[in-house]
Amino acid sequence: MTYQDLCTYLALDKNFALARYGDGEFLCASGAKGENCDRHRYFPTLGLELRKILNTPQEYVMAAQPTEHGLYSDRDKYQQNWTDADLMHKASEEGKIKQLIDALSQRNVIVVGNNRHKALNKHIRVWEFVEVPMINAWTFYPKLLPSVLHLAMKNENVVFLFMAGMTTNVLIDKCYKANKNNTYLDCGSVFDIYLGKKTRSYHDRVNPKWIE
């Protein structure tokens, strides 16, 4: 999948799921101790769920962070048809994020993210917002999963935007398998800079006004 594919699918109401795996997800799945760059802990139970997903070839789009970054990656260990996990982030850096916003603005959207992401409603039509903690969303998973699954199963042709850290990957897997007639998109940190928060080094090369 390319960035153009992603935007075209959204614009044409062609539903899909995309889950992104970076060094944090791979480290958590490997059983590492500690936390990722966003201070989300590597919970053993989360690592177990991630391994289950990774060890099974998935029908939906599995995206891995490019290895040239020098970050930890186990992508070659798993038999997935990997695509580039930085599609949206690279487009943002190149000043092309408005194409994604324009495509999303034509769809009904459900946002699963932290309090900061409520402001996305200024740019796209957010039907519902499911709030997760800023840090360690996995601690909220027992309550979060039923809420998100309920929305996934009762709706069709809705776009779910996930920004829930490593928990996102598990939620997308569950939702896609419950109802393939929605789009489930792992957005990671791509919108942070446009919502007033620099969380990645590449955000220094992004103009926050490009979303307007």
DRENTIRO-471276 format. One line per field, with one value per residue (C-alpha): residue number from 1; x, y, z. Coordinates in steps of 0.1 Angstrom, whole numbers, plus 5000, padded with zeros to 4 digits. Example, Ala and Ser with C-alpha at 12.3 -4.5 7.8 and 13.67 -1.06 7.14 Angstrom:
<recs>
seq c(1, 2)
east c(5123, 5137)
north c(4955, 4989)
up c(5078, 5071)
</recs>
This chain:
<recs>
seq c(1, 2, 3, 4, 5, 6, 7, 8, 9, 10, 11, 12, 13, 14, 15, 16, 17, 18, 19, 20, 21, 22, 23, 24, 25, 26, 27, 28, 29, 30, 31, 32, 33, 34, 35, 36, 37, 38, 39, 40, 41, 42, 43, 44, 45, 46, 47, 48, 49, 50, 51, 52, 53, 54, 55, 56, 57, 58, 59, 60, 61, 62, 63, 64, 65, 66, 67, 68, 69, 70, 71, 72, 73, 74, 75, 76, 77, 78, 79, 80, 81, 82, 83, 84, 85, 86, 87, 88, 89, 90, 91, 92, 93, 94, 95, 96, 97, 98, 99, 100, 101, 102, 103, 104, 105, 106, 107, 108, 109, 110, 111, 112, 113, 114, 115, 116, 117, 118, 119, 120, 121, 122, 123, 124, 125, 126, 127, 128, 129, 130, 131, 132, 133, 134, 135, 136, 137, 138, 139, 140, 141, 142, 143, 144, 145, 146, 147, 148, 149, 150, 151, 152, 153, 154, 155, 156, 157, 158, 159, 160, 161, 162, 163, 164, 165, 166, 167, 168, 169, 170, 171, 172, 173, 174, 175, 176, 177, 178, 179, 180, 181, 182, 183, 184, 185, 186, 187, 188, 189, 190, 191, 192, 193, 194, 195, 196, 197, 198, 199, 200, 201, 202, 203, 204, 205, 206, 207, 208, 209, 210, 211, 212)
east c(5000, 5012, 5000, 4981, 4964, 4954, 4939, 4921, 4906, 4892, 4879, 4862, 4847, 4868, 4873, 4906, 4926, 4962, 4982, 5017, 5046, 5076, 5104, 5081, 5057, 5085, 5103, 5071, 5063, 5099, 5093, 5115, 5114, 5108, 5088, 5087, 5094, 5059, 5064, 5040, 5052, 5059, 5033, 5038, 5001, 5003, 5034, 5015, 4987, 5011, 5029, 4996, 4990, 5025, 5027, 4996, 4997, 4970, 4945, 4947, 4977, 5006, 5031, 5066, 5089, 5117, 5149, 5171, 5161, 5184, 5156, 5149, 5129, 5118, 5100, 5119, 5110, 5073, 5057, 5037, 5033, 5049, 5043, 5059, 5046, 5058, 5034, 5014, 5044, 5064, 5035, 5031, 5068, 5064, 5034, 5009, 4988, 4959, 4950, 4944, 4923, 4902, 4895, 4886, 4864, 4840, 4837, 4820, 4849, 4852, 4884, 4900, 4927, 4937, 4922, 4944, 4928, 4893, 4905, 4905, 4868, 4879, 4891, 4871, 4836, 4840, 4809, 4821, 4852, 4865, 4890, 4921, 4947, 4977, 5001, 4997, 4964, 4968, 4957, 4923, 4920, 4895, 4870, 4882, 4878, 4841, 4834, 4853, 4840, 4805, 4810, 4827, 4800, 4770, 4784, 4793, 4814, 4828, 4865, 4881, 4912, 4933, 4959, 4962, 4998, 5007, 4972, 4961, 4974, 4953, 4922, 4925, 4930, 4899, 4877, 4887, 4879, 4846, 4835, 4854, 4829, 4847, 4881, 4905, 4935, 4965, 4975, 5002, 5016, 5009, 4984, 5002, 5021, 4988, 4972, 4999, 5023, 5057, 5062, 5087, 5119, 5106, 5078, 5105, 5102, 5064, 5044, 5014, 4993, 4995, 4964, 4943)
north c(5000, 5035, 5068, 5075, 5041, 5049, 5083, 5068, 5040, 5065, 5087, 5058, 5043, 5012, 4997, 4983, 4980, 4991, 4983, 4998, 4980, 5000, 4993, 4995, 4969, 4945, 4949, 4944, 4912, 4900, 4901, 4932, 4951, 4988, 5012, 5028, 5064, 5075, 5059, 5030, 5000, 4967, 4947, 4909, 4904, 4930, 4913, 4880, 4895, 4911, 4878, 4860, 4886, 4886, 4848, 4846, 4859, 4886, 4896, 4933, 4956, 4950, 4979, 4978, 5007, 5009, 4992, 5021, 5040, 5017, 5010, 4975, 4954, 4918, 4922, 4895, 4870, 4871, 4860, 4891, 4910, 4941, 4976, 5009, 5020, 5056, 5063, 5090, 5104, 5108, 5124, 5148, 5157, 5164, 5187, 5162, 5156, 5177, 5149, 5126, 5152, 5159, 5122, 5117, 5148, 5129, 5099, 5093, 5089, 5074, 5084, 5062, 5084, 5105, 5138, 5157, 5140, 5155, 5186, 5165, 5174, 5208, 5192, 5161, 5148, 5129, 5108, 5094, 5098, 5069, 5083, 5063, 5073, 5094, 5067, 5029, 5025, 4988, 4992, 5003, 4974, 4953, 4982, 4996, 4965, 4960, 4996, 4997, 4963, 4974, 5004, 4983, 4957, 4981, 5004, 5000, 5021, 5041, 5050, 5043, 5063, 5047, 5066, 5044, 5034, 4997, 4988, 5000, 4969, 4946, 4967, 4968, 4931, 4924, 4950, 4939, 4903, 4913, 4935, 4940, 4966, 4995, 5010, 5007, 5030, 5031, 5068, 5067, 5102, 5117, 5142, 5153, 5182, 5196, 5194, 5215, 5187, 5178, 5141, 5130, 5145, 5148, 5171, 5199, 5196, 5198, 5230, 5227, 5248, 5221, 5205, 5236)
up c(5000, 4992, 5006, 4974, 4978, 5013, 5004, 4973, 4993, 5018, 4991, 4973, 5005, 5000, 5034, 5047, 5079, 5085, 5116, 5121, 5139, 5151, 5175, 5205, 5192, 5182, 5215, 5234, 5214, 5220, 5258, 5264, 5297, 5300, 5279, 5245, 5235, 5246, 5281, 5273, 5293, 5276, 5294, 5291, 5284, 5256, 5242, 5241, 5221, 5197, 5191, 5184, 5156, 5142, 5141, 5119, 5083, 5083, 5056, 5064, 5058, 5081, 5081, 5096, 5103, 5078, 5090, 5078, 5109, 5129, 5153, 5167, 5142, 5140, 5107, 5090, 5117, 5108, 5076, 5068, 5036, 5051, 5038, 5050, 5084, 5078, 5049, 5066, 5085, 5053, 5036, 5065, 5063, 5025, 5031, 5017, 5048, 5035, 5010, 5039, 5058, 5027, 5022, 5059, 5058, 5034, 5058, 5091, 5116, 5151, 5170, 5196, 5212, 5242, 5252, 5228, 5198, 5205, 5186, 5154, 5153, 5139, 5107, 5102, 5110, 5142, 5150, 5183, 5204, 5226, 5251, 5262, 5288, 5275, 5288, 5292, 5273, 5278, 5315, 5301, 5276, 5295, 5293, 5260, 5239, 5245, 5238, 5206, 5194, 5200, 5177, 5151, 5150, 5150, 5122, 5085, 5062, 5092, 5095, 5129, 5136, 5163, 5184, 5214, 5214, 5211, 5222, 5188, 5170, 5192, 5188, 5150, 5148, 5169, 5152, 5116, 5124, 5139, 5110, 5078, 5065, 5082, 5079, 5108, 5105, 5129, 5128, 5154, 5161, 5127, 5139, 5171, 5155, 5141, 5175, 5192, 5204, 5190, 5199, 5171, 5158, 5123, 5135, 5134, 5096, 5095, 5092, 5115, 5091, 5064, 5078, 5071)
</recs>
